[in-house]
Amino acid sequence: MANASEGTRHGFTREQLEFLREEFGRKAAEGFDRPTQMWLIGGLVVLGIAASSFIWAEIGSVREDLGAEISSVRAELREEIRENRAAITANRDAIAELAEGQARIEAILEERLPRGP
């Protein structure tokens, strides 16, 4: 036993140290190392935030354009309604005059035409 732990300051045998290195040591695996992964993830987050900001700005500008267009259409509709109300009033007056004229014509016809047998 004294031979197995000879020359080690930490109390592990060489086999144990090799096992620990294999299990917990840095592995030469394929893929990206941690700093590269962090930069990639950070870059993706920044791109996502930038894309979201751009889309939000576009939505805001479209919202403003639609608000202005809706206000314009409302003003046009109010003007059309005013014009139509005036036309409707004029038509009602004309219809009333026609009804009076028709009543006068019927009265004249009754006076001049002979009545039935």
Buried (B, 14 or more C-beta within 10 A) or exposed (E): EEEEBEEEEEEBBEEBEEEEEEEEEEEEEEEEEEEEEEEEEEEEEEEEEEEEEEEEEEEEEEEEEEEEEEEEEEEEEEEEEEEEEEEEEEEEEEEEEEEEEEEEEEEEEEEEEEEEE
